[in-house]
Amino acid sequence: MKITPYELTVGELAEGYLDNAEGGVVALDGKLDIRPPYQREFVYNEKQRRAVVETASKGFPLNVMYWAVQEDGTFEVIDGQQRTISLCQYVDGEFAMPLFGKPEQRYFNNLQVDEKKKLLDYKITVYLCEGEPSEKLDWFKVINTAGEKLTNQELLNAIYSGPWVSSAKQYFSKTNCPAYQLGSNYMSGTPIRQDYLEDVIQWINDGDVEGYMGLHKDDPNASKLWIYFQTVIEWVKATFPHYRSNMKGVKWGPLYNKFKDEIIDANALEERVSTLILDDEIQKKSGIYAYVLDGDERHLNLRSFSEKQKREAYERQKGICPACGKHFAFEEMAGDHIVPWSKGGKTVAENCQMLCAFDNGSKGNR
């Protein structure tokens, strides 16, 4: 890859700045694509973008940026999107901040003539990178080691960029996107960091995100994934109509995949859920929804016996496992409920016994 240093001013960079949402973000009089397919949405917070502008206003150096040179002579940002947008947004009048020692909030147009000139004349160093598309992407991965790092899903969006990714991002990766509007109460993470998109691909393809994206890379749109997501959320609402905050972030897709064809009594499920919510033995309340469907107690993170309770039981048993009658060291045994939780047993001292590893593992709910 050929790399050439290049220098320009903030004024030159911000010329013709335009954020056209899904249509793209451009600057440098239309010659710089700030948000190519592998880039993410703007994620700097207020403090971070102000720090960029303040750095430039004081003449302090910003980290070098990297642009890829296109065949037509235009450029696209490989690294530096957040810094570029921060500077352009301020010059474009999108936010105000204290600047040049003045305490009041000032938009760019409110600066003095000399202050404007100082900011617009600030010089930015850019490395222009020329090479094959695969080299460009590799370089992008290598230099993405500071600042707001890419998530795995953002990198996969880069590798499999195309019509499918562009369509999927419209559904799942925008602020207030359709997926957020429909299912934000049931999803964890944020759309703009690709959390929604990654989760739903995992749901539909048994955890294999890259495999699904590779298979559908050239599809004209992601309508199949969007329809699947809508179906999952509607199934959740029908199966558990009483919403609780602990439903947020449950892995709903796998539950839908497994139980979607079963006839489920939503009223009966609600009775069980409302009872289990009040059970102090259950440490992970969000696991209740999977438990009432498949009966696996591992979803619940049930309370375990304290070290003191286990020591007392071990001394009481004199180190003898009641299941096999053999003696074991304390470290070779595990605390166990005499009466299982599913049969009303509580995590209290009188319900604690110490079993050897083998018998504890094979006990089950007897």
PyMOL commands that set and color helices and strands:
alter all, ss='L'
color gray80, all
select helices_A, chain A and resi 10-14+21-23+46-57+81-91+108-110+113-120+133-143+152-159+163-172+178-183+191-193+195-204+209-216+223-239+245-247+252-259+266-277+285-294+297-299+307-317+330-332+341-343+349-351+357-362
alter helices_A, ss='H'
color red, helices_A
select strands_A, chain A and resi 2-9+18-19+25-27+32-33+65-69+75-79+123-130+333-337+352-356
alter strands_A, ss='S'
color yellow, strands_A
deselect
rebuild
show_as cartoon
